[in-house]
Every structure is written in C-alpha cells, then in structure tokens.
Amino acid sequence: MTTRTDDLRLAEPSVAYGDEIAAFRAEALADAPHIPGGSELEDFPDPATWVAQCQSLTDPAALPPGYVPGEQWMLVRRDQPRILGLVNIRLSIDNDYLREYGGHIGYVVRPSERHRGYGRAQLLLALHRCQAVGLDRVLITCDVGNEASRRLIVSCGGVFERVTSPTPAGETMERYWVEP
C-alpha cells in the first residue's frame, strides 16, 4: 500500500501531544523494549520530560558527552494528531557508534500502523529535511535480517555499502547511503 506524503507531516514533539506520546510509547514498548528513532522515549514515562529531552538535543552546546545534535520528529496526518511514527535525524554522525552502526536517521512506525506505507512516507519526509539542513549524503542502517527496513531504505534510494562487524550488543547492521 502506498501512502501519499502530502497527507502527512513531520511535527516537532510538543506537550500538546502528551496523551498521544504516552499512547505511542505504551504501544511501542508492548512490541519491543527499545524504540528506534525515539530519542530514548522508552526511558521517559512522562511525555513532558521526553519533549524537554528532545529539545535539549538540538543545542550543540548543551549536549551530553558522546551525543550529537539532532532533530526529533513525529509523523502525523495533517488533519489528525495521532502519532504514526517517530524519526530522529542526527545532524552529525561524529561519534564512533553512529559513524559505524547508527547513521543519520533512526525511525519507527507505530506497531498498529505498520504495512500501510507510513515508513516510506516518513523516511522520504526525513530525507527532505536532511536536504534542507544541508546533509548531502545520509547514512541509514538496519539490522541484518530486517527485510522490511532493508526494502524501505532501498525504495528511498539507499545504496548498500556493507555489513558491519558486530555491535557491542552482538548485532550486525547493513549500511546504506542515500543522497537526498
């Protein structure tokens, strides 16, 4: 199924979405213990605290050691506040983990909204944002064996580079480069 991106937008995290953030978090954590592309949402039961966390990651002067500046976005329909997905755009991959395994973009689609084209729409919108902030080459990775994510990255122009050595947790990743 294909979803048109003109029906969707990337919205900045805001306390106005508090109930939706909490509902997204609960649904995502029922599916998996980690929320990729969620700026550590799994660690923030209080939506307002997570929103503050996301805002703090945009200021290079205030970043904790090892962090890079980034932008957190929520995928929503233009006429409805339901969060369909989350995407994190790292404006730099200037740390060892991101440079090898994490890449510029992390993303997740709400479990109940999967297989409806939202992942592709979200990634295309994120790539447009990357272009707007001056990223001319974007690294996107996915777990080896995550066929859905691999197909998504390739459908958005991803060119396979290589498989990584194992992460500190023992996982291997596929690396793809996209020119937005």
C-alpha positions as CSV (number, residue, x, y, z in Angstrom):
1,M,0.0,0.0,0.0
2,T,1.3,3.5,-0.9
3,T,0.7,6.5,1.3
4,R,1.0,9.9,-0.1
5,T,3.3,12.2,1.8
6,D,1.2,15.3,1.1
7,D,-1.4,13.9,3.6
8,L,1.3,13.6,6.3
9,R,3.8,15.9,8.0
10,L,6.6,15.8,10.5
11,A,5.7,17.5,13.7
12,E,8.0,18.6,16.5
13,P,7.5,16.9,19.8
14,S,5.3,19.1,22.0
15,V,3.4,18.7,25.3
16,A,0.2,19.3,23.2
17,Y,0.8,15.7,22.0
18,G,1.2,14.5,25.6
19,D,-1.5,11.8,25.6
20,E,-0.5,10.7,22.1
21,I,3.1,10.4,23.1
22,A,2.2,8.3,26.1
23,A,-0.1,6.1,24.0
24,F,2.6,5.7,21.3
25,R,5.2,4.8,24.0
26,A,3.0,2.2,25.6
27,E,2.2,0.5,22.2
28,A,5.8,0.6,21.1
29,L,7.1,-0.9,24.3
30,A,4.5,-3.7,24.2
31,D,6.1,-4.6,20.8
32,A,9.8,-4.2,21.8
33,P,12.0,-3.0,24.7
34,H,13.6,-0.2,22.6
35,I,12.0,2.5,20.4
36,P,14.4,3.1,17.4
37,G,14.5,6.7,16.3
38,G,12.7,7.8,19.5
39,S,15.3,9.8,21.4
40,E,15.2,7.3,24.2
41,L,11.4,7.6,24.6
42,E,11.4,4.2,26.4
43,D,13.3,5.9,29.3
44,F,10.8,8.8,29.7
45,P,7.3,7.8,31.0
46,D,6.4,11.5,31.4
47,P,5.8,13.0,27.9
48,A,6.8,16.5,29.0
49,T,10.2,15.2,30.2
50,W,10.7,13.5,26.8
51,V,9.8,16.6,24.9
52,A,12.3,18.6,27.0
53,Q,14.9,15.8,26.2
54,C,14.2,16.2,22.5
55,Q,14.6,19.9,22.7
56,S,17.8,19.7,24.6
57,L,19.3,17.5,21.8
58,T,19.0,20.3,19.3
59,D,21.5,22.6,21.2
60,P,25.1,21.5,20.4
61,A,26.4,23.5,23.5
62,A,24.1,21.6,25.9
63,L,24.7,18.0,24.6
64,P,25.8,15.3,27.0
65,P,29.2,13.8,26.2
66,G,29.0,11.4,23.2
67,Y,25.8,12.9,21.9
68,V,25.5,14.7,18.5
69,P,23.0,17.4,17.6
70,G,19.8,16.1,16.2
71,E,16.1,16.7,15.5
72,Q,13.3,14.5,16.7
73,W,10.1,14.4,14.6
74,M,6.7,12.7,14.9
75,L,4.9,11.6,11.8
76,V,1.2,12.7,11.9
77,R,-1.6,13.1,9.4
78,R,-2.2,16.8,8.6
79,D,-5.7,16.7,10.0
80,Q,-5.2,14.4,13.0
81,P,-2.8,14.4,15.9
82,R,-2.3,10.6,16.1
83,I,1.4,9.8,16.0
84,L,2.0,7.3,13.2
85,G,5.8,7.1,13.6
86,L,8.9,8.7,15.0
87,V,12.1,9.7,13.2
88,N,15.3,11.1,14.6
89,I,17.6,13.0,12.3
90,R,21.2,13.2,13.5
91,L,22.8,16.3,12.1
92,S,26.2,14.7,12.5
93,I,27.5,11.2,13.0
94,D,30.6,12.4,14.7
95,N,30.9,9.6,17.2
96,D,32.2,6.0,16.8
97,Y,28.8,4.3,17.2
98,L,26.8,6.5,14.9
99,R,29.6,6.5,12.3
100,E,29.6,2.7,12.1
101,Y,26.2,1.5,13.3
102,G,23.6,4.2,13.9
103,G,23.8,6.5,10.9
104,H,22.0,9.8,10.4
105,I,18.4,8.6,10.6
106,G,16.6,6.3,13.1
107,Y,12.9,5.6,12.7
108,V,10.0,3.5,13.9
109,V,6.4,3.1,12.8
110,R,3.7,2.6,15.4
111,P,3.0,-1.1,15.5
112,S,-0.7,-0.8,14.8
113,E,0.1,1.4,11.8
114,R,2.6,-0.8,10.0
115,H,2.3,-2.1,6.5
116,R,0.4,1.0,5.4
117,G,3.2,2.9,3.7
118,Y,3.9,5.2,6.6
119,G,7.5,4.1,7.0
120,R,8.3,5.1,3.4
121,A,6.4,8.4,3.7
122,Q,8.2,9.1,7.0
123,L,11.6,8.3,5.6
124,L,11.0,10.4,2.4
125,L,10.0,13.4,4.6
126,A,13.1,12.9,6.8
127,L,15.3,12.8,3.7
128,H,13.7,16.1,2.5
129,R,14.5,17.5,6.0
130,C,18.1,16.3,5.7
131,Q,18.5,18.1,2.4
132,A,17.0,21.2,3.9
133,V,19.6,21.2,6.7
134,G,22.5,20.6,4.3
135,L,23.1,16.9,4.6
136,D,24.1,15.9,1.0
137,R,24.8,12.2,1.9
138,V,22.9,10.3,4.6
139,L,23.8,7.0,6.2
140,I,20.9,4.8,7.2
141,T,21.4,1.4,8.8
142,C,19.2,-1.6,9.6
143,D,19.6,-4.8,11.4
144,V,20.8,-7.7,9.2
145,G,17.6,-9.8,8.7
146,N,15.2,-6.8,9.0
147,E,13.8,-7.3,5.5
148,A,11.1,-4.7,5.8
149,S,13.6,-2.0,6.8
150,R,16.0,-3.0,4.1
151,R,13.3,-2.8,1.4
152,L,12.2,0.6,2.8
153,I,15.7,2.1,2.7
154,V,16.3,0.8,-0.9
155,S,12.9,2.1,-2.0
156,C,14.0,5.6,-0.8
157,G,17.3,5.4,-2.8
158,G,19.5,3.6,-0.4
159,V,22.7,2.1,-1.9
160,F,24.1,-0.8,0.0
161,E,27.7,-0.3,1.2
162,R,28.5,-3.2,3.5
163,V,27.6,-5.3,6.6
164,T,29.2,-4.1,9.8
165,S,31.2,-6.0,12.3
166,P,29.1,-6.9,15.3
167,T,27.8,-4.1,17.5
168,P,28.8,-4.1,21.2
169,A,25.5,-6.0,21.7
170,G,26.5,-8.5,19.1
171,E,24.2,-7.4,16.3
172,T,25.3,-6.8,12.7
173,M,23.9,-3.9,10.6
174,E,23.5,-3.3,6.9
175,R,24.8,0.2,5.9
176,Y,23.1,2.2,3.1
177,W,23.9,5.6,1.7
178,V,21.2,7.9,0.3
179,E,21.7,11.2,-1.5
180,P,18.6,13.2,-0.6
